[in-house]
Every structure is written in C-alpha cells, then in structure tokens.
Amino acid sequence: MTTRTETIGINIFEGNKRISNVWLGFFLLVSLLGAFGVGNILLHGHEETLGVTRTVPWGILISTYVFFVVSSTGLCLISSMGHVFGIEKYEVIGKRAIILAIFTLLCGFGVIGMELGHPFRMLIYNVISPNFHSAIWWMGTLYGVYLVFIAIEFYFLMKHNHKGAFYAGLGGFLAGISAHSNLGAVFGLLEARPFWHGPYLPIYFILSALISGCALIIIILNVAHKGPANMPVKEQQALLGISKIFGLLIGILIFFDIWKLISSIYGAPPEKYETVMQLLTGQLSTNFWLFETVFGLLIPFGIILFTKGNNIKASLVAAVSAVIGIFFMRYDLVIAGQLYPMRAATPGAGVQGATASGFVTYTPSFTEIAIVIGAISFCCFLYLAAEKFLNLNE
Amino acid sequence: MSNKKYAIVLDDTKCIDCKACTLACKMENHVPTGLYNYRIWVAEKPVRGHFPNIKRSFQPSQCQQCDNPPCVHVCPTKASYQTEDGVVLVDHNKCILCKYCMTACPYDARYVNEEIKAIDKCTFCYHRLPEGREPACVETCPPKVRVFGDLNDPNSEVSKLLVEHETFNLKPEKGTKPKLYYIR
C-alpha cells in the first residue's frame, strides 16, 4: 500500500489495473442501443420515434437529462467539501467525482440534444438571441459555464495544483448551484402547472443533487477498489463520512416529500391534488411507491440508520438502491406535472392521449428507452475507461 | 409604436359546432393534417340537464393572445414574441423545439409543426391584417360567433360588444390576461 501511495501523482496515466476490459466492452456494447435510438430519430424524425405528445411534450429524455445533471451537480457539490472547503478527509474523492461529473453532464447534454428539435440552432440563438427571462436560457448557459469550470478543475486536480483546483472548484460550485437551481426553476416558474409551480423545486433539486452525489461517490469508490476490502484507509474514512451525510440528506428528503404530499392533498387544491393522486393511486403509483419510496428513500434510509453509516458494503447497497430510486423520482416529477391536461378532455377539444379518467397518458417509445439505456451505459463506459487509463487516486 | 390592440369577442351560444373555423384555419395557415395538429378547436361543453330537458353547447377557442404571455417569457431564444399590437407569434427560424412554451401555455394552444420543424400556433392570421382582412376563423363562421377588432378603437365592434355585454376570460387565475373575451 505504501509503495502505491508514493508513486501516486507521478504518472497521470497510471490507471487502475482492476478495471476489466470485459466490463468496458459490455458497457460499450450496450451503448450501441443508444446509437440505434439516435439513428432512428435521425432517419425517421421525432414525431414517429418519440412517445411525447402535444399534451406531454416532455418525456423520458427530459427526465433522464435531469437525472444526469442532478448527478453531475451532486458530485461537484459533494466533492467540493474537500478541495474547495478544505475538509481534508474528502480530498481523496475529488478526481473521481469530478471526472464523473463531467461525463454525466456530457451524457445529459447528449440525451437532451436528442429531445430538442434543433440542438445546433440552440447553440447559435442562445448566444445571438438570448431571453434573459427564460429559466431554460439560464439553466443551459450556466451548465455550459459549469462544464468549463469542472473541466479546468479536473485538469488542476490531475496536475496536483491545489490553488488552481480551489478556484476552478469554487467556480464550479457556484455555477453548479446556480445552474441546478435554475433547472428547478424551469419547472418551478410555470404558473400553468400547479404541481411544479413555486420555490419548492429549485430547493428540492439541490437537496436531491446532494443525495445523488453521495450515492454515486459511494458507488464509484467501491468500483475503483472492487469493494471496501481493498480500499485504502483514507478512502474508507471518506466513505464513512459520506455515508452518514447521505443518510441525513435522505432523512431530510423524506421530510420534504411528506410535506409536499400533505400540502398537495390537504383541501384538495385544484390540479395539484389530482396530479399527486396520479402518483399515489393512479398511473404512476408503482413508480412512486416501489421505486421512489421503497428503493429511493426507505431502503437507503433504513440501511444507513441501522448500520449508522459504519458499514461500507451496506452503504453501497443503499447507494445503488437510491440511484435507481432517484432515476424514477425524476421521471415521475417530469411526467406527473403534465398528466393533468390544460383543457378538459371533452369531445372536440382534441386533448391528445386523454383517457376516460380525464387525464392524459405518456408511454416512452422504444427509441426513447434505447437512448436512455445507451446513454447510461455510455456514461458507465466513459467512467470505467477513465478509471482504467488515468490515475484517479489522490 | 402601434396603437392597436387586437382581440376577439366570442358569443359561443351561437356556435353550431360546424367546425368551419377549424377547417378554414387549417387551409389558410397550411396546418399539417393529423388529429392533433391544430391551431383552433371547438370543444363540447358538458351537457346540461336531463332528457328531455337537455342542452348541448360548445366553446370554440384558440391561442388566447395573452397580454402577459407565459410562452414569450419562457422561450430561451425569443422565438416566441409579442408584436406591438399585442399578437403573440413564433419566429420559426429561431425555434429550437425545446417545447418549453408548450408546457408553459395554460391553454394547450401550441403544437409541433413537423413540416416547418417549429412550434406553431394561432397568429390571428397576422398576414391578413395589413390587407384589412379578418382572421380566417372569424370570416368563415356562419353564425358569427367570433368578432375581431381593435380594443384601442372605441368605435370598433369588439369595443362596443365589451361595453354591451359582460364577458369572461379563460383561466383568469393564471394571470395571463387573455385577449379572447367570451360573452356570458
């Protein structure tokens, strides 16, 4: 162990020998599914290939984008505890967290690029015709700035330039918080959708980003060292701390969720109530109870509570469960907000996808699912490749 | 600065659900075929009463041409904009199809036009106005449900109707200040 630590930092291309080519190949192969989805859109157009409709214009590609950028922001925020806020114990997670933050953000951009009708036009008109009143403009622009900061931060981390990493990290921290709360505002500023509207979502997004960040850091450190048994003591100490923070944050999220539910049910506020009932008893109830609540909240919270965050293996199970749950949280949040149609689904109203219950429906198409699986798989591939070919130890 | 402010006043009790307005709109504005490609619609209101004392009624509608339009506020590239005379339009060349305006519109008045690859919506037939012609839906309606005109002109028919009748807007609680007025 000592010999290994001494050589660290000498060669940035001294990768992690534990990463097997089989896994790299596997994830790359699954990524081809995404390439198929992209090809399908390019060949046949959005209308034929995507499941989104006039009434549910944002589908699983948007929710997956949110999932990716939530992960990216969370990784950046949690890792900044080390090289920005000077908590030495957490410096060890810096490189891995930031490289994954870069990859998750890029994959997020890739996924949303497939949902947008004109992604390249966006790059032009975002600059020459900006609307400063638009939360999407702020969110997109700030995420661009954030990407630059975290890329520079990663460069400085690899060069062991602590001062540079501090400034770039601080920039990334501020840009990340601003960008991510603006992503919450993309939904939260819509007066038309009472389920989303209000200051809750920008705050909630930051909280859930922190949870994603903790969970992913627990996962990647375990992947890098093939479990806690081979993990250096410093990294074990960092993970024990992260596990406790992770449990606390999930506890706070449960508290947030409970009050969001109560305030949406009490007195049956119009549209909010109907939407929340779609989560509790309607078309999204399996997602909500099984994935969001059990996988996303109860299992991880229970594990951390009963192990007191002192068992890294158990924390890993909690983290994997939380990440699965968080993926569905994003999906439910994006889709549920659109299920209550803006006009009553009466004959002649032309409310697309309306059912007898008066709500509209959305089912992701095969192309959409292929892109989502492909993007997640490609992100895993990119991370494992970085782990294999770069020296990501402290 | 234009001193005009266009609006439509509707007396939907006259509507016979012939849907000539929806057809005229499609023809005039080259709206692609397809059930959910439309700029305007005629919705059936809930049936009132019980047989034999029963009444059907309809509510034709379209983009409300809001004075405080959420679609314009949210558009990241200013593709959705408001003209000086208060009409909300989409510059198709600037639209990136993020569909934010679709989620922001409380009236489901927008759709993706796959032919022009941009968001499309009612324009009050803005191209006809310089010629002094009314929007196609107004012109074609047999029982004259819709009346189009300038709110800033006290002698216009819309201004007179708003004085003569009590009217209401759709979803006034959203604060969008629609310029479609329904006679009570």
Interface residues (C-beta under 8 A of the other chain):
Chain A: G45 H46 E47 V52 T53 R54 T55 P57 W58 L116 G117 H118 P119 R121 M122 Y125 N126 S129 P130 N131 H133 S134 A135 I136 W137 G140 V186 L189 L190 E191 A192 R193 G337 Q338 P341 M342 R343 A344 T346 P347 G348 A349 G350 V351 Q352
Chain B: D17 K19 L35 Y36 Y38 W41 V42 A43 E44 K45 P46 F58 P70 H73 V74 C75 P76 T77 K78 A79 K94 C95 I96 L97 C98 K99 Y100 M102 T103 A104 C105 P106 Y107 D108 Y111 V112 E114 K117 A118 K174 G175
